[in-house]
Amino acid sequence: MVEQKKRSILKALSWRATGTVDTIIISYIVTGNPLAAVSIGAFELVTKTALYYFHERAWNKIEYGRKKIEPEYQI
């Protein structure tokens, strides 16, 4: 089974959406500036989503750790 590109994109977006909130909170604590915190979070959302997508697609091409399960019988 091969993962479709749109699935990889949705996985990347959902993963980064959950991680962006904590980045914004930490950025606000560090900078004390809400605009800077949101800017940092938005920048990270875009860059890390792209990185995750390409990482996911690369691993989809690697067979290491995958096991092909043969059916019990064939017709």
Predicted model as a PDB file, atoms N, CA, C, CB and O in Angstrom, pLDDT in the B-factor column:
MODEL        1                                                                  
ATOM      1  N   MET A   1       0.842  -1.166   0.000  1.00 65.00           N  
ATOM      2  CA  MET A   1       0.000   0.000   0.000  1.00 65.00           C  
ATOM      3  C   MET A   1       0.899   1.245   0.000  1.00 65.00           C  
ATOM      4  CB  MET A   1      -0.964  -0.011   1.221  1.00 65.00           C  
ATOM      5  O   MET A   1       1.858   1.319   0.768  1.00 65.00           O  
ATOM      6  N   VAL A   2       0.591   2.204  -0.847  1.00 70.00           N  
ATOM      7  CA  VAL A   2       1.372   3.428  -0.963  1.00 70.00           C  
ATOM      8  C   VAL A   2       0.512   4.595  -0.507  1.00 70.00           C  
ATOM      9  CB  VAL A   2       1.877   3.641  -2.420  1.00 70.00           C  
ATOM     10  O   VAL A   2      -0.664   4.697  -0.856  1.00 70.00           O  
ATOM     11  N   GLU A   3       1.109   5.453   0.263  1.00 74.00           N  
ATOM     12  CA  GLU A   3       0.394   6.621   0.764  1.00 74.00           C  
ATOM     13  C   GLU A   3       0.303   7.684  -0.321  1.00 74.00           C  
ATOM     14  CB  GLU A   3       1.086   7.188   2.016  1.00 74.00           C  
ATOM     15  O   GLU A   3       1.296   7.996  -0.979  1.00 74.00           O  
ATOM     16  N   GLN A   4      -0.894   8.239  -0.507  1.00 83.00           N  
ATOM     17  CA  GLN A   4      -1.083   9.285  -1.507  1.00 83.00           C  
ATOM     18  C   GLN A   4      -0.528  10.615  -0.997  1.00 83.00           C  
ATOM     19  CB  GLN A   4      -2.578   9.428  -1.866  1.00 83.00           C  
ATOM     20  O   GLN A   4      -0.422  10.838   0.209  1.00 83.00           O  
ATOM     21  N   LYS A   5      -0.177  11.486  -1.934  1.00 83.00           N  
ATOM     22  CA  LYS A   5       0.412  12.777  -1.584  1.00 83.00           C  
ATOM     23  C   LYS A   5      -0.541  13.620  -0.748  1.00 83.00           C  
ATOM     24  CB  LYS A   5       0.804  13.535  -2.844  1.00 83.00           C  
ATOM     25  O   LYS A   5      -0.110  14.303   0.181  1.00 83.00           O  
ATOM     26  N   LYS A   6      -1.835  13.578  -1.069  1.00 87.00           N  
ATOM     27  CA  LYS A   6      -2.783  14.398  -0.309  1.00 87.00           C  
ATOM     28  C   LYS A   6      -2.878  13.944   1.149  1.00 87.00           C  
ATOM     29  CB  LYS A   6      -4.167  14.346  -0.963  1.00 87.00           C  
ATOM     30  O   LYS A   6      -3.141  14.762   2.031  1.00 87.00           O  
ATOM     31  N   ARG A   7      -2.670  12.659   1.411  1.00 86.00           N  
ATOM     32  CA  ARG A   7      -2.653  12.170   2.791  1.00 86.00           C  
ATOM     33  C   ARG A   7      -1.435  12.724   3.522  1.00 86.00           C  
ATOM     34  CB  ARG A   7      -2.649  10.619   2.829  1.00 86.00           C  
ATOM     35  O   ARG A   7      -1.535  13.130   4.680  1.00 86.00           O  
ATOM     36  N   SER A   8      -0.281  12.742   2.844  1.00 82.00           N  
ATOM     37  CA  SER A   8       0.927  13.286   3.451  1.00 82.00           C  
ATOM     38  C   SER A   8       0.766  14.770   3.771  1.00 82.00           C  
ATOM     39  CB  SER A   8       2.123  13.075   2.528  1.00 82.00           C  
ATOM     40  O   SER A   8       1.223  15.239   4.813  1.00 82.00           O  
ATOM     41  N   ILE A   9       0.119  15.500   2.876  1.00 83.00           N  
ATOM     42  CA  ILE A   9      -0.108  16.926   3.110  1.00 83.00           C  
ATOM     43  C   ILE A   9      -1.014  17.129   4.320  1.00 83.00           C  
ATOM     44  CB  ILE A   9      -0.726  17.590   1.862  1.00 83.00           C  
ATOM     45  O   ILE A   9      -0.720  17.967   5.173  1.00 83.00           O  
ATOM     46  N   LEU A  10      -2.096  16.385   4.409  1.00 87.00           N  
ATOM     47  CA  LEU A  10      -3.004  16.520   5.551  1.00 87.00           C  
ATOM     48  C   LEU A  10      -2.333  16.131   6.858  1.00 87.00           C  
ATOM     49  CB  LEU A  10      -4.243  15.670   5.340  1.00 87.00           C  
ATOM     50  O   LEU A  10      -2.561  16.770   7.885  1.00 87.00           O  
ATOM     51  N   LYS A  11      -1.508  15.089   6.832  1.00 84.00           N  
ATOM     52  CA  LYS A  11      -0.782  14.698   8.036  1.00 84.00           C  
ATOM     53  C   LYS A  11       0.179  15.797   8.467  1.00 84.00           C  
ATOM     54  CB  LYS A  11      -0.020  13.390   7.804  1.00 84.00           C  
ATOM     55  O   LYS A  11       0.281  16.106   9.654  1.00 84.00           O  
ATOM     56  N   ALA A  12       0.876  16.383   7.516  1.00 81.00           N  
ATOM     57  CA  ALA A  12       1.816  17.459   7.828  1.00 81.00           C  
ATOM     58  C   ALA A  12       1.086  18.664   8.417  1.00 81.00           C  
ATOM     59  CB  ALA A  12       2.593  17.874   6.569  1.00 81.00           C  
ATOM     60  O   ALA A  12       1.538  19.237   9.408  1.00 81.00           O  
ATOM     61  N   LEU A  13      -0.026  19.047   7.821  1.00 83.00           N  
ATOM     62  CA  LEU A  13      -0.788  20.191   8.310  1.00 83.00           C  
ATOM     63  C   LEU A  13      -1.351  19.952   9.710  1.00 83.00           C  
ATOM     64  CB  LEU A  13      -1.917  20.509   7.349  1.00 83.00           C  
ATOM     65  O   LEU A  13      -1.269  20.829  10.570  1.00 83.00           O  
ATOM     66  N   SER A  14      -1.920  18.775   9.940  1.00 85.00           N  
ATOM     67  CA  SER A  14      -2.501  18.500  11.262  1.00 85.00           C  
ATOM     68  C   SER A  14      -1.418  18.432  12.340  1.00 85.00           C  
ATOM     69  CB  SER A  14      -3.298  17.181  11.234  1.00 85.00           C  
ATOM     70  O   SER A  14      -1.623  18.889  13.464  1.00 85.00           O  
ATOM     71  N   TRP A  15      -0.280  17.866  11.994  1.00 82.00           N  
ATOM     72  CA  TRP A  15       0.820  17.778  12.966  1.00 82.00           C  
ATOM     73  C   TRP A  15       1.342  19.165  13.318  1.00 82.00           C  
ATOM     74  CB  TRP A  15       1.966  16.909  12.411  1.00 82.00           C  
ATOM     75  O   TRP A  15       1.549  19.474  14.491  1.00 82.00           O  
ATOM     76  N   ARG A  16       1.552  19.996  12.310  1.00 80.00           N  
ATOM     77  CA  ARG A  16       2.088  21.326  12.567  1.00 80.00           C  
ATOM     78  C   ARG A  16       1.072  22.234  13.246  1.00 80.00           C  
ATOM     79  CB  ARG A  16       2.552  21.955  11.275  1.00 80.00           C  
ATOM     80  O   ARG A  16       1.450  23.097  14.039  1.00 80.00           O  
ATOM     81  N   ALA A  17      -0.196  22.055  12.950  1.00 81.00           N  
ATOM     82  CA  ALA A  17      -1.216  22.878  13.612  1.00 81.00           C  
ATOM     83  C   ALA A  17      -1.175  22.656  15.119  1.00 81.00           C  
ATOM     84  CB  ALA A  17      -2.626  22.554  13.062  1.00 81.00           C  
ATOM     85  O   ALA A  17      -1.325  23.603  15.891  1.00 81.00           O  
ATOM     86  N   THR A  18      -0.975  21.425  15.534  1.00 82.00           N  
ATOM     87  CA  THR A  18      -0.896  21.152  16.970  1.00 82.00           C  
ATOM     88  C   THR A  18       0.396  21.699  17.568  1.00 82.00           C  
ATOM     89  CB  THR A  18      -0.998  19.648  17.231  1.00 82.00           C  
ATOM     90  O   THR A  18       0.416  22.120  18.725  1.00 82.00           O  
ATOM     91  N   GLY A  19       1.462  21.695  16.795  1.00 83.00           N  
ATOM     92  CA  GLY A  19       2.745  22.182  17.299  1.00 83.00           C  
ATOM     93  C   GLY A  19       2.885  23.696  17.258  1.00 83.00           C  
ATOM     94  O   GLY A  19       3.703  24.260  17.985  1.00 83.00           O  
ATOM     95  N   THR A  20       2.106  24.355  16.425  1.00 86.00           N  
ATOM     96  CA  THR A  20       2.225  25.803  16.289  1.00 86.00           C  
ATOM     97  C   THR A  20       1.724  26.536  17.524  1.00 86.00           C  
ATOM     98  CB  THR A  20       1.463  26.275  15.070  1.00 86.00           C  
ATOM     99  O   THR A  20       2.270  27.576  17.892  1.00 86.00           O  
ATOM    100  N   VAL A  21       0.702  26.012  18.159  1.00 87.00           N  
ATOM    101  CA  VAL A  21       0.155  26.666  19.352  1.00 87.00           C  
ATOM    102  C   VAL A  21       1.218  26.785  20.437  1.00 87.00           C  
ATOM    103  CB  VAL A  21      -1.062  25.889  19.885  1.00 87.00           C  
ATOM    104  O   VAL A  21       1.382  27.852  21.028  1.00 87.00           O  
ATOM    105  N   ASP A  22       1.929  25.716  20.700  1.00 87.00           N  
ATOM    106  CA  ASP A  22       2.958  25.798  21.742  1.00 87.00           C  
ATOM    107  C   ASP A  22       4.106  26.716  21.334  1.00 87.00           C  
ATOM    108  CB  ASP A  22       3.499  24.406  22.057  1.00 87.00           C  
ATOM    109  O   ASP A  22       4.705  27.371  22.187  1.00 87.00           O  
ATOM    110  N   THR A  23       4.419  26.774  20.039  1.00 90.00           N  
ATOM    111  CA  THR A  23       5.453  27.696  19.567  1.00 90.00           C  
ATOM    112  C   THR A  23       5.041  29.143  19.813  1.00 90.00           C  
ATOM    113  CB  THR A  23       5.732  27.474  18.072  1.00 90.00           C  
ATOM    114  O   THR A  23       5.855  29.961  20.241  1.00 90.00           O  
ATOM    115  N   ILE A  24       3.783  29.453  19.543  1.00 93.00           N  
ATOM    116  CA  ILE A  24       3.295  30.814  19.767  1.00 93.00           C  
ATOM    117  C   ILE A  24       3.354  31.159  21.256  1.00 93.00           C  
ATOM    118  CB  ILE A  24       1.849  30.971  19.233  1.00 93.00           C  
ATOM    119  O   ILE A  24       3.769  32.257  21.624  1.00 93.00           O  
ATOM    120  N   ILE A  25       2.944  30.232  22.099  1.00 94.00           N  
ATOM    121  CA  ILE A  25       2.972  30.478  23.544  1.00 94.00           C  
ATOM    122  C   ILE A  25       4.403  30.695  24.031  1.00 94.00           C  
ATOM    123  CB  ILE A  25       2.327  29.302  24.304  1.00 94.00           C  
ATOM    124  O   ILE A  25       4.675  31.645  24.765  1.00 94.00           O  
ATOM    125  N   ILE A  26       5.309  29.820  23.625  1.00 94.00           N  
ATOM    126  CA  ILE A  26       6.713  29.950  24.044  1.00 94.00           C  
ATOM    127  C   ILE A  26       7.322  31.231  23.489  1.00 94.00           C  
ATOM    128  CB  ILE A  26       7.537  28.727  23.580  1.00 94.00           C  
ATOM    129  O   ILE A  26       8.054  31.927  24.193  1.00 94.00           O  
ATOM    130  N   SER A  27       7.024  31.548  22.231  1.00 95.00           N  
ATOM    131  CA  SER A  27       7.543  32.774  21.630  1.00 95.00           C  
ATOM    132  C   SER A  27       7.036  34.002  22.375  1.00 95.00           C  
ATOM    133  CB  SER A  27       7.150  32.854  20.152  1.00 95.00           C  
ATOM    134  O   SER A  27       7.780  34.966  22.555  1.00 95.00           O  
ATOM    135  N   TYR A  28       5.794  33.977  22.805  1.00 96.00           N  
ATOM    136  CA  TYR A  28       5.247  35.106  23.561  1.00 96.00           C  
ATOM    137  C   TYR A  28       5.943  35.239  24.919  1.00 96.00           C  
ATOM    138  CB  TYR A  28       3.727  34.935  23.757  1.00 96.00           C  
ATOM    139  O   TYR A  28       6.252  36.345  25.362  1.00 96.00           O  
ATOM    140  N   ILE A  29       6.181  34.107  25.565  1.00 97.00           N  
ATOM    141  CA  ILE A  29       6.870  34.131  26.861  1.00 97.00           C  
ATOM    142  C   ILE A  29       8.279  34.712  26.695  1.00 97.00           C  
ATOM    143  CB  ILE A  29       6.941  32.700  27.474  1.00 97.00           C  
ATOM    144  O   ILE A  29       8.727  35.514  27.515  1.00 97.00           O  
ATOM    145  N   VAL A  30       8.961  34.306  25.642  1.00 97.00           N  
ATOM    146  CA  VAL A  30      10.336  34.754  25.423  1.00 97.00           C  
ATOM    147  C   VAL A  30      10.395  36.220  24.987  1.00 97.00           C  
ATOM    148  CB  VAL A  30      11.013  33.874  24.375  1.00 97.00           C  
ATOM    149  O   VAL A  30      11.213  36.991  25.488  1.00 97.00           O  
ATOM    150  N   THR A  31       9.516  36.599  24.045  1.00 96.00           N  
ATOM    151  CA  THR A  31       9.608  37.953  23.487  1.00 96.00           C  
ATOM    152  C   THR A  31       8.736  38.966  24.227  1.00 96.00           C  
ATOM    153  CB  THR A  31       9.218  37.930  22.027  1.00 96.00           C  
ATOM    154  O   THR A  31       9.070  40.149  24.282  1.00 96.00           O  
ATOM    155  N   GLY A  32       7.628  38.510  24.793  1.00 97.00           N  
ATOM    156  CA  GLY A  32       6.687  39.428  25.415  1.00 97.00           C  
ATOM    157  C   GLY A  32       5.877  40.221  24.402  1.00 97.00           C  
ATOM    158  O   GLY A  32       5.134  41.131  24.770  1.00 97.00           O  
ATOM    159  N   ASN A  33       6.018  39.882  23.140  1.00 97.00           N  
ATOM    160  CA  ASN A  33       5.355  40.610  22.065  1.00 97.00           C  
ATOM    161  C   ASN A  33       4.402  39.664  21.331  1.00 97.00           C  
ATOM    162  CB  ASN A  33       6.397  41.221  21.083  1.00 97.00           C  
ATOM    163  O   ASN A  33       4.858  38.725  20.679  1.00 97.00           O  
ATOM    164  N   PRO A  34       3.083  39.895  21.422  1.00 96.00           N  
ATOM    165  CA  PRO A  34       2.140  38.979  20.767  1.00 96.00           C  
ATOM    166  C   PRO A  34       2.284  38.939  19.240  1.00 96.00           C  
ATOM    167  CB  PRO A  34       0.726  39.374  21.123  1.00 96.00           C  
ATOM    168  O   PRO A  34       2.126  37.877  18.637  1.00 96.00           O  
ATOM    169  N   LEU A  35       2.577  40.070  18.615  1.00 97.00           N  
ATOM    170  CA  LEU A  35       2.749  40.086  17.160  1.00 97.00           C  
ATOM    171  C   LEU A  35       3.974  39.274  16.746  1.00 97.00           C  
ATOM    172  CB  LEU A  35       2.876  41.531  16.649  1.00 97.00           C  
ATOM    173  O   LEU A  35       3.921  38.519  15.775  1.00 97.00           O  
ATOM    174  N   ALA A  36       5.051  39.423  17.464  1.00 97.00           N  
ATOM    175  CA  ALA A  36       6.257  38.635  17.175  1.00 97.00           C  
ATOM    176  C   ALA A  36       5.984  37.150  17.384  1.00 97.00           C  
ATOM    177  CB  ALA A  36       7.435  39.091  18.065  1.00 97.00           C  
ATOM    178  O   ALA A  36       6.435  36.317  16.598  1.00 97.00           O  
ATOM    179  N   ALA A  37       5.248  36.817  18.442  1.00 96.00           N  
ATOM    180  CA  ALA A  37       4.938  35.420  18.735  1.00 96.00           C  
ATOM    181  C   ALA A  37       4.120  34.784  17.614  1.00 96.00           C  
ATOM    182  CB  ALA A  37       4.183  35.313  20.060  1.00 96.00           C  
ATOM    183  O   ALA A  37       4.403  33.661  17.197  1.00 96.00           O  
ATOM    184  N   VAL A  38       3.109  35.499  17.129  1.00 95.00           N  
ATOM    185  CA  VAL A  38       2.280  34.974  16.038  1.00 95.00           C  
ATOM    186  C   VAL A  38       3.092  34.894  14.744  1.00 95.00           C  
ATOM    187  CB  VAL A  38       1.024  35.860  15.831  1.00 95.00           C  
ATOM    188  O   VAL A  38       2.935  33.945  13.977  1.00 95.00           O  
ATOM    189  N   SER A  39       3.946  35.866  14.498  1.00 96.00           N  
ATOM    190  CA  SER A  39       4.797  35.843  13.303  1.00 96.00           C  
ATOM    191  C   SER A  39       5.741  34.639  13.323  1.00 96.00           C  
ATOM    192  CB  SER A  39       5.610  37.149  13.197  1.00 96.00           C  
ATOM    193  O   SER A  39       5.907  33.952  12.315  1.00 96.00           O  
ATOM    194  N   ILE A  40       6.346  34.395  14.462  1.00 95.00           N  
ATOM    195  CA  ILE A  40       7.241  33.237  14.602  1.00 95.00           C  
ATOM    196  C   ILE A  40       6.454  31.944  14.394  1.00 95.00           C  
ATOM    197  CB  ILE A  40       7.928  33.234  16.000  1.00 95.00           C  
ATOM    198  O   ILE A  40       6.911  31.046  13.686  1.00 95.00           O  
ATOM    199  N   GLY A  41       5.282  31.848  15.003  1.00 92.00           N  
ATOM    200  CA  GLY A  41       4.442  30.657  14.846  1.00 92.00           C  
ATOM    201  C   GLY A  41       4.020  30.427  13.408  1.00 92.00           C  
ATOM    202  O   GLY A  41       4.036  29.292  12.930  1.00 92.00           O  
ATOM    203  N   ALA A  42       3.640  31.497  12.708  1.00 91.00           N  
ATOM    204  CA  ALA A  42       3.223  31.366  11.309  1.00 91.00           C  
ATOM    205  C   ALA A  42       4.388  30.935  10.426  1.00 91.00           C  
ATOM    206  CB  ALA A  42       2.641  32.690  10.799  1.00 91.00           C  
ATOM    207  O   ALA A  42       4.231  30.078   9.557  1.00 91.00           O  
ATOM    208  N   PHE A  43       5.553  31.528  10.651  1.00 94.00           N  
ATOM    209  CA  PHE A  43       6.736  31.161   9.867  1.00 94.00           C  
ATOM    210  C   PHE A  43       7.094  29.701  10.095  1.00 94.00           C  
ATOM    211  CB  PHE A  43       7.929  32.063  10.229  1.00 94.00           C  
ATOM    212  O   PHE A  43       7.399  28.969   9.154  1.00 94.00           O  
ATOM    213  N   GLU A  44       7.053  29.290  11.356  1.00 90.00           N  
ATOM    214  CA  GLU A  44       7.359  27.895  11.672  1.00 90.00           C  
ATOM    215  C   GLU A  44       6.330  26.952  11.066  1.00 90.00           C  
ATOM    216  CB  GLU A  44       7.424  27.693  13.185  1.00 90.00           C  
ATOM    217  O   GLU A  44       6.687  25.874  10.592  1.00 90.00           O  
ATOM    218  N   LEU A  45       5.077  27.333  11.071  1.00 87.00           N  
ATOM    219  CA  LEU A  45       4.020  26.493  10.493  1.00 87.00           C  
ATOM    220  C   LEU A  45       4.307  26.201   9.024  1.00 87.00           C  
ATOM    221  CB  LEU A  45       2.644  27.176  10.638  1.00 87.00           C  
ATOM    222  O   LEU A  45       4.212  25.056   8.584  1.00 87.00           O  
ATOM    223  N   VAL A  46       4.654  27.223   8.280  1.00 89.00           N  
ATOM    224  CA  VAL A  46       4.907  27.055   6.852  1.00 89.00           C  
ATOM    225  C   VAL A  46       6.168  26.226   6.603  1.00 89.00           C  
ATOM    226  CB  VAL A  46       5.033  28.420   6.173  1.00 89.00           C  
ATOM    227  O   VAL A  46       6.138  25.266   5.833  1.00 89.00           O  
ATOM    228  N   THR A  47       7.264  26.590   7.244  1.00 91.00           N  
ATOM    229  CA  THR A  47       8.527  25.901   6.967  1.00 91.00           C  
ATOM    230  C   THR A  47       8.516  24.458   7.447  1.00 91.00           C  
ATOM    231  CB  THR A  47       9.675  26.641   7.617  1.00 91.00           C  
ATOM    232  O   THR A  47       8.963  23.565   6.726  1.00 91.00           O  
ATOM    233  N   LYS A  48       8.018  24.218   8.642  1.00 88.00           N  
ATOM    234  CA  LYS A  48       8.043  22.852   9.166  1.00 88.00           C  
ATOM    235  C   LYS A  48       7.009  21.949   8.497  1.00 88.00           C  
ATOM    236  CB  LYS A  48       7.809  22.870  10.663  1.00 88.00           C  
ATOM    237  O   LYS A  48       7.203  20.735   8.434  1.00 88.00           O  
ATOM    238  N   THR A  49       5.911  22.525   7.996  1.00 86.00           N  
ATOM    239  CA  THR A  49       4.955  21.727   7.233  1.00 86.00           C  
ATOM    240  C   THR A  49       5.605  21.225   5.958  1.00 86.00           C  
ATOM    241  CB  THR A  49       3.689  22.545   6.907  1.00 86.00           C  
ATOM    242  O   THR A  49       5.461  20.056   5.600  1.00 86.00           O  
ATOM    243  N   ALA A  50       6.321  22.106   5.273  1.00 89.00           N  
ATOM    244  CA  ALA A  50       7.011  21.703   4.046  1.00 89.00           C  
ATOM    245  C   ALA A  50       8.080  20.655   4.334  1.00 89.00           C  
ATOM    246  CB  ALA A  50       7.642  22.921   3.365  1.00 89.00           C  
ATOM    247  O   ALA A  50       8.185  19.661   3.615  1.00 89.00           O  
ATOM    248  N   LEU A  51       8.864  20.870   5.370  1.00 89.00           N  
ATOM    249  CA  LEU A  51       9.906  19.895   5.722  1.00 89.00           C  
ATOM    250  C   LEU A  51       9.309  18.540   6.076  1.00 89.00           C  
ATOM    251  CB  LEU A  51      10.746  20.411   6.892  1.00 89.00           C  
ATOM    252  O   LEU A  51       9.822  17.507   5.646  1.00 89.00           O  
ATOM    253  N   TYR A  52       8.233  18.535   6.853  1.00 86.00           N  
ATOM    254  CA  TYR A  52       7.587  17.278   7.238  1.00 86.00           C  
ATOM    255  C   TYR A  52       7.046  16.557   6.009  1.00 86.00           C  
ATOM    256  CB  TYR A  52       6.450  17.539   8.247  1.00 86.00           C  
ATOM    257  O   TYR A  52       7.189  15.340   5.889  1.00 86.00           O  
ATOM    258  N   TYR A  53       6.427  17.300   5.098  1.00 87.00           N  
ATOM    259  CA  TYR A  53       5.874  16.700   3.884  1.00 87.00           C  
ATOM    260  C   TYR A  53       6.960  15.978   3.088  1.00 87.00           C  
ATOM    261  CB  TYR A  53       5.204  17.774   3.012  1.00 87.00           C  
ATOM    262  O   TYR A  53       6.794  14.816   2.717  1.00 87.00           O  
ATOM    263  N   PHE A  54       8.073  16.669   2.828  1.00 91.00           N  
ATOM    264  CA  PHE A  54       9.144  16.040   2.044  1.00 91.00           C  
ATOM    265  C   PHE A  54       9.789  14.880   2.797  1.00 91.00           C  
ATOM    266  CB  PHE A  54      10.209  17.076   1.679  1.00 91.00           C  
ATOM    267  O   PHE A  54      10.187  13.892   2.179  1.00 91.00           O  
ATOM    268  N   HIS A  55       9.898  14.981   4.106  1.00 89.00           N  
ATOM    269  CA  HIS A  55      10.420  13.889   4.924  1.00 89.00           C  
ATOM    270  C   HIS A  55       9.497  12.675   4.810  1.00 89.00           C  
ATOM    271  CB  HIS A  55      10.564  14.330   6.407  1.00 89.00           C  
ATOM    272  O   HIS A  55       9.960  11.548   4.632  1.00 89.00           O  
ATOM    273  N   GLU A  56       8.203  12.913   4.913  1.00 85.00           N  
ATOM    274  CA  GLU A  56       7.210  11.838   4.822  1.00 85.00           C  
ATOM    275  C   GLU A  56       7.238  11.169   3.450  1.00 85.00           C  
ATOM    276  CB  GLU A  56       5.807  12.385   5.107  1.00 85.00           C  
ATOM    277  O   GLU A  56       7.169   9.943   3.358  1.00 85.00           O  
ATOM    278  N   ARG A  57       7.339  11.962   2.387  1.00 88.00           N  
ATOM    279  CA  ARG A  57       7.365  11.408   1.035  1.00 88.00           C  
ATOM    280  C   ARG A  57       8.643  10.594   0.803  1.00 88.00           C  
ATOM    281  CB  ARG A  57       7.254  12.536  -0.008  1.00 88.00           C  
ATOM    282  O   ARG A  57       8.602   9.557   0.141  1.00 88.00           O  
ATOM    283  N   ALA A  58       9.760  11.051   1.333  1.00 90.00           N  
ATOM    284  CA  ALA A  58      11.013  10.307   1.190  1.00 90.00           C  
ATOM    285  C   ALA A  58      10.904   8.953   1.888  1.00 90.00           C  
ATOM    286  CB  ALA A  58      12.200  11.116   1.767  1.00 90.00           C  
ATOM    287  O   ALA A  58      11.297   7.932   1.324  1.00 90.00           O  
ATOM    288  N   TRP A  59      10.372   8.938   3.111  1.00 86.00           N  
ATOM    289  CA  TRP A  59      10.234   7.680   3.829  1.00 86.00           C  
ATOM    290  C   TRP A  59       9.226   6.751   3.156  1.00 86.00           C  
ATOM    291  CB  TRP A  59       9.820   7.943   5.265  1.00 86.00           C  
ATOM    292  O   TRP A  59       9.318   5.533   3.307  1.00 86.00           O  
ATOM    293  N   ASN A  60       8.280   7.299   2.427  1.00 85.00           N  
ATOM    294  CA  ASN A  60       7.308   6.468   1.722  1.00 85.00           C  
ATOM    295  C   ASN A  60       7.984   5.661   0.607  1.00 85.00           C  
ATOM    296  CB  ASN A  60       6.183   7.342   1.141  1.00 85.00           C  
ATOM    297  O   ASN A  60       7.476   4.615   0.204  1.00 85.00           O  
ATOM    298  N   LYS A  61       9.112   6.140   0.116  1.00 87.00           N  
ATOM    299  CA  LYS A  61       9.844   5.435  -0.939  1.00 87.00           C  
ATOM    300  C   LYS A  61      10.826   4.396  -0.396  1.00 87.00           C  
ATOM    301  CB  LYS A  61      10.591   6.431  -1.794  1.00 87.00           C  
ATOM    302  O   LYS A  61      11.339   3.574  -1.154  1.00 87.00           O  
ATOM    303  N   ILE A  62      11.086   4.428   0.897  1.00 86.00           N  
ATOM    304  CA  ILE A  62      12.057   3.522   1.506  1.00 86.00           C  
ATOM    305  C   ILE A  62      11.341   2.256   1.990  1.00 86.00           C  
ATOM    306  CB  ILE A  62      12.804   4.219   2.684  1.00 86.00           C  
ATOM    307  O   ILE A  62      10.334   2.332   2.694  1.00 86.00           O  
ATOM    308  N   GLU A  63      11.862   1.128   1.615  1.00 84.00           N  
ATOM    309  CA  GLU A  63      11.237  -0.144   1.979  1.00 84.00           C  
ATOM    310  C   GLU A  63      11.656  -0.655   3.360  1.00 84.00           C  
ATOM    311  CB  GLU A  63      11.571  -1.181   0.944  1.00 84.00           C  
ATOM    312  O   GLU A  63      11.036  -1.572   3.899  1.00 84.00           O  
ATOM    313  N   TYR A  64      12.701  -0.065   3.926  1.00 81.00           N  
ATOM    314  CA  TYR A  64      13.211  -0.526   5.218  1.00 81.00           C  
ATOM    315  C   TYR A  64      12.104  -0.546   6.274  1.00 81.00           C  
ATOM    316  CB  TYR A  64      14.367   0.370   5.684  1.00 81.00           C  
ATOM    317  O   TYR A  64      11.384   0.436   6.450  1.00 81.00           O  
ATOM    318  N   GLY A  65      11.979  -1.669   6.966  1.00 81.00           N  
ATOM    319  CA  GLY A  65      11.013  -1.792   8.043  1.00 81.00           C  
ATOM    320  C   GLY A  65       9.605  -2.139   7.601  1.00 81.00           C  
ATOM    321  O   GLY A  65       8.705  -2.254   8.434  1.00 81.00           O  
ATOM    322  N   ARG A  66       9.403  -2.305   6.312  1.00 78.00           N  
ATOM    323  CA  ARG A  66       8.093  -2.718   5.804  1.00 78.00           C  
ATOM    324  C   ARG A  66       8.102  -4.209   5.572  1.00 78.00           C  
ATOM    325  CB  ARG A  66       7.731  -1.967   4.501  1.00 78.00           C  
ATOM    326  O   ARG A  66       9.131  -4.803   5.250  1.00 78.00           O  
ATOM    327  N   LYS A  67       6.961  -4.791   5.738  1.00 79.00           N  
ATOM    328  CA  LYS A  67       6.846  -6.224   5.547  1.00 79.00           C  
ATOM    329  C   LYS A  67       5.652  -6.485   4.646  1.00 79.00           C  
ATOM    330  CB  LYS A  67       6.703  -6.971   6.905  1.00 79.00           C  
ATOM    331  O   LYS A  67       4.538  -6.049   4.936  1.00 79.00           O  
ATOM    332  N   LYS A  68       5.884  -7.186   3.569  1.00 80.00           N  
ATOM    333  CA  LYS A  68       4.790  -7.527   2.674  1.00 80.00           C  
ATOM    334  C   LYS A  68       4.124  -8.786   3.212  1.00 80.00           C  
ATOM    335  CB  LYS A  68       5.292  -7.731   1.206  1.00 80.00           C  
ATOM    336  O   LYS A  68       4.761  -9.828   3.369  1.00 80.00           O  
ATOM    337  N   ILE A  69       2.852  -8.670   3.487  1.00 82.00           N  
ATOM    338  CA  ILE A  69       2.105  -9.801   4.013  1.00 82.00           C  
ATOM    339  C   ILE A  69       1.454 -10.543   2.857  1.00 82.00           C  
ATOM    340  CB  ILE A  69       1.042  -9.339   5.042  1.00 82.00           C  
ATOM    341  O   ILE A  69       0.647  -9.986   2.112  1.00 82.00           O  
ATOM    342  N   GLU A  70       1.815 -11.782   2.726  1.00 83.00           N  
ATOM    343  CA  GLU A  70       1.250 -12.617   1.679  1.00 83.00           C  
ATOM    344  C   GLU A  70      -0.137 -13.096   2.113  1.00 83.00           C  
ATOM    345  CB  GLU A  70       2.181 -13.821   1.367  1.00 83.00           C  
ATOM    346  O   GLU A  70      -0.329 -13.420   3.285  1.00 83.00           O  
ATOM    347  N   PRO A  71      -1.098 -13.148   1.203  1.00 82.00           N  
ATOM    348  CA  PRO A  71      -2.415 -13.663   1.571  1.00 82.00           C  
ATOM    349  C   PRO A  71      -2.332 -15.149   1.916  1.00 82.00           C  
ATOM    350  CB  PRO A  71      -3.422 -13.434   0.430  1.00 82.00           C  
ATOM    351  O   PRO A  71      -1.454 -15.867   1.439  1.00 82.00           O  
ATOM    352  N   GLU A  72      -3.268 -15.589   2.756  1.00 83.00           N  
ATOM    353  CA  GLU A  72      -3.278 -17.000   3.165  1.00 83.00           C  
ATOM    354  C   GLU A  72      -3.494 -17.922   1.972  1.00 83.00           C  
ATOM    355  CB  GLU A  72      -4.369 -17.245   4.213  1.00 83.00           C  
ATOM    356  O   GLU A  72      -2.962 -19.031   1.928  1.00 83.00           O  
ATOM    357  N   TYR A  73      -4.268 -17.461   1.018  1.00 83.00           N  
ATOM    358  CA  TYR A  73      -4.508 -18.238  -0.191  1.00 83.00           C  
ATOM    359  C   TYR A  73      -4.813 -17.298  -1.337  1.00 83.00           C  
ATOM    360  CB  TYR A  73      -5.661 -19.243   0.012  1.00 83.00           C  
ATOM    361  O   TYR A  73      -5.164 -16.136  -1.130  1.00 83.00           O  
ATOM    362  N   GLN A  74      -4.678 -17.808  -2.537  1.00 79.00           N  
ATOM    363  CA  GLN A  74      -5.014 -17.031  -3.721  1.00 79.00           C  
ATOM    364  C   GLN A  74      -5.988 -17.807  -4.567  1.00 79.00           C  
ATOM    365  CB  GLN A  74      -3.758 -16.677  -4.530  1.00 79.00           C  
ATOM    366  O   GLN A  74      -5.970 -19.038  -4.597  1.00 79.00           O  
ATOM    367  N   ILE A  75      -6.815 -17.097  -5.232  1.00 78.00           N  
ATOM    368  CA  ILE A  75      -7.802 -17.758  -6.100  1.00 78.00           C  
ATOM    369  C   ILE A  75      -7.302 -17.727  -7.526  1.00 78.00           C  
ATOM    370  CB  ILE A  75      -9.197 -17.077  -5.996  1.00 78.00           C  
ATOM    371  O   ILE A  75      -7.975 -18.227  -8.426  1.00 78.00           O  
TER     372      ILE A  75                                                      
ENDMDL                                                                          
END                                                                             
